[in-house]
Structure formats: C-alpha cells, structure tokens
C-alpha cells in the first residue's frame, strides 16, 4: 500500500510523502481561495466548497474554514458552520443533515503515537468521526479521533468530546458527559425556561433552506 492508501484506510502512515503532500497542497489552495472570497460572491463560495468536499445539499460555511484534505469530508443537507471551523480530515468526517456548528469548532481525526521516538519519525494516523442528523455543536467544542455523535444531540460550548455521545441528549464538559436526555417537552422552550409564544415555528417542511 502507498502512504496515501494507508492514510485513507485509517492505518499508520508517514505524512512525509509526495502524494499526500500534493493532496494537502490542492486543499490548501482551495481553502485559501474560499476564505478570500467576499460575502456577496456566493456562487464562487458554493463552487469552491463543492470542489473541496462532498456536499449532499444546501450549506453555508463562514470564513475562517480550514481543513487538511477536504476530500475526506461529507456534509449532509442544511449544514451550517459559523466562523473558524477547523476539520483535520486525515480520517473521514461524515456529518449528517441539519447540523449547526458554532464558532471555533474543531474536529480532529488526526492522532500521533504517544511515545516521542515513533512520533518524531513523522508517523501518524486518522480515525473517522461521525456526526448524526439534527445536531447542534456549541462554540469552542473539540471532537477527538474516533468519536460518534448521535442524532438529535446538543454539545455544550467549550466541551471536549472524547467518547461517543448517544442520540437525543445534551452533553457538555471536559471530557464531555451526558447531562440529560432531550424530550418532547423541550420543543416548547427556546432558552432555559423561556417558552415560545406560538407553535408556528414547528413547520420545518415549509422552509426553503436554500434562501436562508
């Protein structure tokens, strides 16, 4: 296997490789191009992101976006990422539908040997990360290699997610742990004990997300 094939297979590989370097350079140029666009250059911004990664539907990504290869990232429909999203996609990163990322979220598939001798030789690895549907990840959250975030999850700001998070819960902390389950009762509140005045917001099928 080539070093690039090892990397894509989630095996230990050496990053000091010509093919890997070329893939990184391609990504770097596209990321720079994207972050250099103006807000009213939406057509160019969409084109660059679709060339950079796998987008299955509508999306909006703010400036400050950084990734390593791009080709290892898949995002679902109605994806939103606020400022300064960092994805180290040495391994694959699969993100579901209706996912919102607050500013400064960091998704790290990359890892290095603990002992300094093999680490100093340039060997590293990437372990896949999966984020389910209908997930909201708060600001300054770090997600570490191999983590699976379930459907309907909320991750509190500043959390470091080192283990899998089950469906339909709020998790927070360092390391992140489940705080509580999300229930139907939560539909009536938008912040703590502040209730919605009307239930008209509960009509997502009527929203044209491409115009938002």
Rosetta blueprint (number, residue, H / E / L):
1 X L
2 X L
3 X H
4 X H
5 X H
6 X H
7 X H
8 X H
9 X L
10 X L
11 X L
12 X L
13 X E
14 X E
15 X L
16 X L
17 X L
18 X H
19 X H
20 X H
21 X H
22 X H
23 X H
24 X H
25 X H
26 X H
27 X H
28 X H
29 X H
30 X H
31 X H
32 X H
33 X H
34 X H
35 X H
36 X L
37 X L
38 X L
39 X L
40 X L
41 X L
42 X H
43 X H
44 X H
45 X H
46 X H
47 X H
48 X H
49 X H
50 X H
51 X H
52 X H
53 X L
54 X E
55 X E
56 X L
57 X L
58 X L
59 X E
60 X E
61 X E
62 X L
63 X L
64 X L
65 X L
66 X E
67 X E
68 X L
69 X L
70 X L
71 X L
72 X L
73 X E
74 X E
75 X E
76 X L
77 X L
78 X L
79 X E
80 X E
81 X E
82 X L
83 X L
84 X L
85 X L
86 X E
87 X E
88 X E
89 X L
90 X L
91 X L
92 X L
93 X E
94 X E
95 X E
96 X L
97 X L
98 X L
99 X L
100 X E
101 X E
102 X L
103 X L
104 X L
105 X L
106 X E
107 X E
108 X E
109 X L
110 X E
111 X E
112 X E
113 X L
114 X L
115 X L
116 X H
117 X H
118 X H
119 X H
120 X L
121 X L
122 X L
123 X E
124 X E
125 X E
126 X E
127 X L
128 X L
129 X E
130 X E
131 X E
132 X L
133 X L
134 X L
135 X L
136 X E
137 X E
138 X L
139 X L
140 X L
141 X L
142 X E
143 X E
144 X L
145 X L
146 X L
147 X L
148 X E
149 X E
150 X L
151 X L
152 X L
153 X L
154 X E
155 X E
156 X L
157 X L
158 X L
159 X L
160 X E
161 X E
162 X L
163 X L
164 X L
165 X E
166 X L
167 X L
168 X L
169 X E
170 X E
171 X E
172 X E
173 X E
174 X E
175 X L
176 X E
177 X E
178 X E
179 X E
180 X E
181 X E
182 X L
183 X L
184 X H
185 X H
186 X H
187 X H
188 X H
189 X E
190 X E
191 X E
192 X L
193 X L
194 X E
195 X E
196 X L
197 X L
198 X L
199 X L
200 X L
201 X L
202 X L
203 X L
204 X H
205 X H
206 X H
207 X L
208 X L
209 X H
210 X H
211 X H
212 X L
